[in-house]
C-alpha cells in the first residue's frame, strides 16, 4: 500500500485562493527541508527522504491549480532523485556565504535601482509574496555566470535581461523550480559584463538569497536520432564524478529548439545525461548518458541506470576558462499496450500500470 500523501496534495485539490496559498506554502516547506537534507555534510539522503515525498507528484487531483500541480510534480521528482542518491551530501555544491542586506528607499524596486551583485558574492534580503526585486549582476569580464537562489526560504523565479530598455521583450534567460522550488540561471558570455536579474517572489515571507559565481558554460542540443528534430522539455543533468560518489553539479531543460545551457562551478570531471523534465514526461524517447549509453529510466537522480555494470558514461574533463558543447540524439522508445480485466472478465477502469526494470526500479 502506498504511503499517505502529504497535506500539500490534499490542499492542491481545493479551488479557493486561500487553499492554494496554503498548498504553495506546504510545498515550499518541503522544498526547504529537502534542500537541507541534500546539502548537509554526511547526510545520506536515501535514508532521510519520507516515502510520501517521493510519490507526491503522481496523484494530484485533475482540478488542481496547474502551476501548483507542476511544482508538486517537480518537487516529487527531486525527492525521488534524492532518495536514490548513493552517497552522503549527493547534491551539495560550494556557495559563497550570503551577506545580509537591509533594503531602503527605492533600492531593488526597479531595474533602474537594481542592487549591485558582483561575481563571487551572495546577498540575503527579506522578501514577501508578490514582491519583485532587481539585481545588477556584474561579471567583471565577459564570462559565463551561475546565478542561484539556493538557501532561500521563499519560492523565487529569476529572469535576466541585457538592458533596462528591453524589459518588454522575452528575458535572455529564465528559471523557476530548479532542485525543489529554488531557481538557477546560466548567463552566457556577452560583449557586456553585466546583467539585470529580476527575482519574483511567488510564495513565502522570508529570506531571498541570490549568489553569482563564475562558471563554465555547457551548451548543446537534444534531438531525435531518426530525423534530427528538436526535443523540447528534456532535462539535461551534469554530475561531478571525480570523487567517491557522483555529486549533482547542474541541470537545464531544453527549449523549443532542443537547446539548453547549464553552468558548472569549478573545474572537474563530469558526466552528463538526459532525463524527464517531470516524472514520466517524455516516455517516447530512450534517455542517454553521454556519449550514447542508454538509460533504463527517465529519472535524473543517478547514473547507475545508464549503460552497463562496466561502463555507465563517458567522463568529460572541463577546466575554466572554457565552454563545452554536449549534444544528444535520442532513440524512439517502444510502447506497451494491453487490457486490464477483473477475474470475471470485465474491464478495470482507472487502473495504474507500473513498469519496472530488472532490478526493481520503477520506469
Wavefront OBJ file of the C-alpha trace (Angstrom):
o trace
v 0.000 0.000 0.000
v 1.319 3.460 -0.846
v 2.153 5.858 1.945
v -0.408 8.543 2.712
v 0.329 11.612 0.620
v 1.279 14.839 2.415
v -1.243 17.512 3.275
v 0.037 19.675 0.416
v -1.513 17.394 -2.201
v -4.865 17.360 -0.462
v -4.819 21.128 -0.440
v -3.978 21.270 -4.147
v -7.419 19.912 -4.963
v -9.147 22.898 -3.349
v -10.117 25.750 -5.620
v -10.187 28.612 -3.117
v -7.226 31.016 -3.420
v -6.542 30.725 0.300
v -6.278 26.955 -0.028
v -3.927 27.345 -2.997
v -1.752 29.705 -0.955
v -1.636 27.154 1.859
v -0.692 24.440 -0.646
v 2.104 26.590 -2.043
v 3.455 27.221 1.459
v 3.362 23.492 2.207
v 5.328 22.748 -0.959
v 7.816 25.474 -0.066
v 8.408 23.986 3.384
v 9.017 20.566 1.844
v 11.422 22.094 -0.683
v 13.409 23.829 2.081
v 13.592 20.583 4.079
v 14.778 18.628 1.016
v 17.491 21.177 0.252
v 18.759 20.979 3.831
v 18.954 17.206 3.561
v 20.762 17.442 0.222
v 23.390 19.918 1.432
v 24.081 18.639 4.954
v 27.600 17.155 5.125
v 27.466 13.442 5.883
v 23.689 13.281 5.448
v 22.647 10.199 3.490
v 19.633 11.462 1.576
v 18.321 7.983 0.755
v 17.779 7.365 4.486
v 16.136 10.717 5.193
v 13.507 11.219 2.461
v 9.956 10.226 3.531
v 8.291 7.868 1.071
v 5.310 10.199 0.772
v 7.514 12.958 -0.656
v 8.702 10.626 -3.414
v 5.159 9.853 -4.544
v 3.505 13.223 -4.159
v 3.765 14.149 -7.837
v 1.777 11.115 -9.003
v -1.740 11.602 -7.637
v -2.638 15.251 -7.992
v -6.356 15.923 -8.472
v -7.250 16.824 -12.038
v -8.869 20.082 -10.934
v -5.757 21.254 -9.079
v -4.131 24.573 -9.887
v -1.934 23.692 -12.912
v 1.026 25.779 -11.719
v 0.986 24.171 -8.278
v 0.473 20.759 -9.856
v 3.610 21.258 -11.967
v 5.562 22.424 -8.921
v 4.417 19.385 -6.930
v 5.438 17.023 -9.744
v 8.869 18.616 -9.963
v 9.311 18.539 -6.203
v 8.282 14.885 -6.167
v 10.810 14.094 -8.904
v 13.569 15.802 -6.907
v 12.630 13.892 -3.747
v 12.723 10.644 -5.709
v 16.124 11.543 -7.153
v 17.497 12.427 -3.728
v 16.214 9.174 -2.281
v 18.162 7.197 -4.879
v 21.418 9.094 -4.271
v 24.164 6.577 -3.476
v 26.207 8.671 -1.067
v 26.045 11.428 1.543
v 25.743 15.062 0.530
v 24.940 13.991 -3.020
v 23.632 17.364 -4.129
v 25.919 19.661 -2.172
v 27.753 22.442 -4.012
v 30.109 25.218 -2.894
v 28.397 28.592 -2.496
v 29.584 31.924 -1.118
v 28.241 32.839 2.318
v 25.401 35.370 1.881
v 25.694 38.893 3.287
v 22.533 40.272 4.914
v 21.357 43.477 3.239
v 18.714 45.849 4.588
v 16.741 47.381 1.720
v 15.933 51.066 1.957
v 14.177 53.549 -0.284
v 13.928 52.545 -3.951
v 16.814 50.065 -3.826
v 15.935 46.928 -5.762
v 12.374 48.060 -6.553
v 13.046 48.675 -10.255
v 15.565 47.852 -12.946
v 16.925 51.400 -12.741
v 17.516 50.954 -8.983
v 18.951 47.432 -9.220
v 21.074 46.215 -6.298
v 24.731 45.594 -7.286
v 25.782 41.933 -7.008
v 29.395 41.329 -8.065
v 30.586 37.907 -9.196
v 31.702 35.769 -6.286
v 29.283 37.255 -3.739
v 25.856 36.398 -2.345
v 23.211 38.644 -0.796
v 20.351 37.878 1.587
v 17.336 40.209 1.688
v 13.930 39.973 3.334
v 11.114 39.440 0.837
v 7.344 38.975 0.762
v 4.978 37.184 -1.676
v 4.312 39.110 -4.880
v 7.440 41.227 -4.498
v 9.850 41.737 -7.414
v 13.454 42.652 -6.620
v 16.102 43.708 -9.146
v 19.824 42.987 -9.081
v 22.653 44.143 -11.355
v 24.936 41.120 -11.651
v 28.460 42.158 -12.593
v 30.823 39.527 -14.014
v 33.859 41.774 -14.197
v 34.660 40.322 -17.636
v 32.747 38.573 -20.396
v 32.449 35.169 -18.717
v 29.647 32.719 -18.025
v 27.891 33.088 -14.672
v 25.820 30.861 -12.432
v 23.138 32.835 -10.546
v 21.162 30.833 -7.986
v 18.732 31.310 -5.098
v 19.671 28.182 -3.109
v 19.340 28.741 0.621
v 16.266 30.965 0.230
v 13.183 30.450 2.387
v 10.853 31.821 -0.311
v 9.839 30.426 -3.719
v 11.508 32.675 -6.317
v 11.625 32.798 -10.102
v 14.511 34.503 -11.927
v 14.612 36.409 -15.215
v 17.695 38.014 -16.791
v 17.724 40.991 -19.161
v 20.590 42.613 -21.043
v 19.311 46.141 -20.502
v 16.576 48.033 -18.665
v 15.269 49.251 -22.017
v 14.292 45.759 -23.228
v 12.035 44.672 -20.370
v 9.094 44.333 -22.769
v 10.921 41.502 -24.581
v 11.388 37.911 -23.539
v 14.182 37.529 -20.966
v 17.572 36.333 -22.157
v 17.358 33.574 -19.549
v 14.702 32.486 -17.047
v 14.454 29.856 -14.317
v 11.944 28.503 -11.826
v 11.882 25.328 -9.707
v 15.452 24.123 -10.125
v 16.095 21.428 -7.500
v 12.954 21.983 -5.477
v 11.329 25.402 -5.660
v 14.584 27.376 -5.987
v 15.857 28.945 -9.222
v 19.197 28.811 -11.027
v 20.222 30.805 -14.108
v 23.025 30.248 -16.583
v 24.166 33.566 -18.051
v 26.237 33.018 -21.171
v 29.082 35.374 -22.131
v 28.122 38.540 -23.983
v 30.004 41.660 -25.022
v 28.666 43.395 -21.924
v 29.921 42.468 -18.479
v 26.692 42.833 -16.509
v 23.100 41.581 -16.431
v 19.891 42.818 -14.843
v 18.225 39.973 -12.937
v 14.673 40.162 -11.570
v 13.664 37.890 -8.710
v 9.895 37.391 -8.431
v 8.794 36.050 -5.043
v 5.998 33.583 -5.779
v 5.322 32.417 -2.220
v 6.649 32.662 1.299
v 7.752 35.523 3.538
v 11.395 35.201 4.455
v 14.897 35.396 3.037
v 15.715 35.678 -0.651
v 19.315 34.583 -1.245
v 20.975 35.375 -4.551
v 24.525 34.245 -5.372
v 26.563 34.971 -8.514
v 29.504 32.709 -9.284
v 31.889 32.393 -12.202
v 31.041 29.237 -14.109
v 31.895 27.085 -17.091
v 29.112 27.018 -19.650
v 27.931 23.742 -21.168
v 25.568 24.110 -24.094
v 24.093 21.792 -26.696
v 21.003 20.353 -28.327
v 18.838 17.308 -27.717
v 17.290 15.860 -30.878
v 15.610 12.733 -32.186
v 18.116 10.337 -33.668
v 15.858 9.422 -36.587
v 15.370 12.878 -38.120
v 17.387 15.376 -36.030
v 14.158 17.117 -34.974
v 14.424 19.084 -31.692
v 13.171 17.630 -28.409
v 11.623 20.142 -26.047
v 11.311 19.820 -22.241
v 14.119 17.278 -21.864
v 16.196 17.666 -18.716
v 19.991 17.589 -19.084
v 21.883 16.997 -15.842
v 25.575 17.226 -15.000
v 27.308 15.106 -12.361
v 30.764 15.605 -10.854
v 32.447 12.181 -10.962
v 35.927 12.871 -9.613
v 35.069 11.799 -6.039
v 33.851 8.637 -4.287
v 30.230 9.243 -5.306
v 28.758 11.192 -8.240
v 27.579 14.601 -6.995
v 24.970 16.723 -8.712
v 26.524 19.730 -10.485
v 23.778 21.390 -12.543
v 20.787 20.991 -14.801
v 18.850 22.639 -17.607
v 15.673 21.933 -19.584
v 15.652 22.147 -23.382
v 13.733 24.884 -25.198
v 11.594 24.663 -28.336
v 14.732 24.312 -30.486
v 16.075 21.491 -28.331
v 18.794 23.774 -26.991
v 19.983 24.066 -23.409
v 22.623 25.881 -21.360
v 23.836 24.902 -17.902
v 26.686 26.226 -15.771
v 29.293 24.341 -13.765
v 31.007 25.966 -10.793
v 34.638 24.843 -10.624
v 36.886 22.576 -12.680
v 36.469 18.827 -12.614
v 35.477 15.644 -14.369
v 31.788 15.378 -15.196
v 29.160 13.040 -16.601
v 26.049 14.188 -18.443
v 22.693 12.520 -19.035
v 19.187 13.307 -20.261
v 16.051 12.702 -18.223
v 12.378 13.566 -17.949
v 11.671 17.190 -17.105
v 8.951 15.863 -14.793
v 8.078 12.329 -13.782
v 7.469 10.260 -16.924
v 7.059 13.379 -19.080
v 8.991 12.110 -22.122
v 8.133 8.406 -22.472
v 8.580 8.479 -26.260
v 12.399 8.509 -26.125
v 15.205 6.406 -24.679
v 17.322 8.616 -22.447
v 21.108 8.565 -22.620
v 24.207 9.294 -20.616
v 26.881 10.941 -22.724
v 28.138 9.505 -25.037
v 25.494 7.044 -26.267
v 24.931 4.980 -23.082
v 21.254 4.014 -22.965
v 19.398 4.623 -19.687
v 16.672 2.284 -18.475
v 14.563 5.068 -16.974
v 13.924 8.799 -17.182
v 14.867 9.721 -13.616
v 17.588 12.369 -13.332
v 18.634 11.152 -9.887
v 21.540 8.878 -10.741
v 23.811 7.392 -13.379
v 23.504 3.779 -12.270
v 20.577 3.024 -14.568
v 22.563 4.010 -17.648
v 24.958 1.880 -19.678
v 26.177 -1.396 -18.186
v 27.796 -2.581 -14.988
v 31.197 -1.916 -16.555
v 30.548 1.476 -18.118
v 27.789 3.992 -17.363
v 29.012 7.162 -19.070
v 31.914 8.875 -20.817
v 33.714 11.185 -18.349
v 34.390 14.715 -19.583
v 37.188 16.809 -18.077
v 36.352 20.519 -18.021
v 38.551 23.372 -16.858
v 37.915 27.081 -16.540
v 38.127 29.022 -18.798
v 36.248 27.182 -21.458
v 32.887 26.247 -22.878
v 31.832 22.755 -23.886
v 29.186 21.563 -26.327
v 27.447 18.305 -25.395
v 24.772 17.081 -27.822
v 22.365 14.155 -27.500
v 20.492 12.237 -30.210
v 17.807 10.111 -28.546
v 16.223 6.969 -29.944
v 12.500 6.451 -30.086
v 11.172 4.307 -27.233
v 8.904 1.307 -27.608
v 5.388 1.155 -26.208
v 3.350 -1.439 -24.345
v -0.393 -1.767 -24.745
v -2.905 -4.134 -23.216
v -6.146 -4.576 -21.348
v -6.808 -4.913 -17.618
v -9.774 -7.099 -16.703
v -11.278 -8.381 -13.493
v -11.486 -12.063 -12.537
v -14.940 -12.081 -14.138
v -13.628 -10.715 -17.418
v -14.952 -7.168 -17.134
v -12.811 -4.077 -17.807
v -10.992 -2.425 -14.902
v -11.253 1.373 -15.155
v -8.561 3.817 -13.924
v -6.000 1.124 -13.073
v -2.460 2.463 -12.847
v 0.102 0.414 -14.772
v 3.675 0.435 -13.444
v 6.674 -0.896 -15.380
v 9.825 -1.943 -13.517
v 13.344 -2.652 -14.724
v 15.300 -5.825 -13.952
v 16.475 -4.503 -10.582
v 13.016 -3.396 -9.454
v 13.335 0.280 -10.257
v 10.125 1.959 -11.385
v 10.201 3.083 -15.018
l 1 2 3 4 5 6 7 8 9 10 11 12 13 14 15 16 17 18 19 20 21 22 23 24 25 26 27 28 29 30 31 32 33 34 35 36 37 38 39 40 41 42 43 44 45 46 47 48 49 50 51 52 53 54 55 56 57 58 59 60 61 62 63 64 65 66 67 68 69 70 71 72 73 74 75 76 77 78 79 80 81 82 83 84 85 86 87 88 89 90 91 92 93 94 95 96 97 98 99 100 101 102 103 104 105 106 107 108 109 110 111 112 113 114 115 116 117 118 119 120 121 122 123 124 125 126 127 128 129 130 131 132 133 134 135 136 137 138 139 140 141 142 143 144 145 146 147 148 149 150 151 152 153 154 155 156 157 158 159 160 161 162 163 164 165 166 167 168 169 170 171 172 173 174 175 176 177 178 179 180 181 182 183 184 185 186 187 188 189 190 191 192 193 194 195 196 197 198 199 200 201 202 203 204 205 206 207 208 209 210 211 212 213 214 215 216 217 218 219 220 221 222 223 224 225 226 227 228 229 230 231 232 233 234 235 236 237 238 239 240 241 242 243 244 245 246 247 248 249 250 251 252 253 254 255 256 257 258 259 260 261 262 263 264 265 266 267 268 269 270 271 272 273 274 275 276 277 278 279 280 281 282 283 284 285 286 287 288 289 290 291 292 293 294 295 296 297 298 299 300 301 302 303 304 305 306 307 308 309 310 311 312 313 314 315 316 317 318 319 320 321 322 323 324 325 326 327 328 329 330 331 332 333 334 335 336 337 338 339 340 341 342 343 344 345 346 347 348 349 350 351 352 353 354 355 356 357 358 359 360 361 362 363
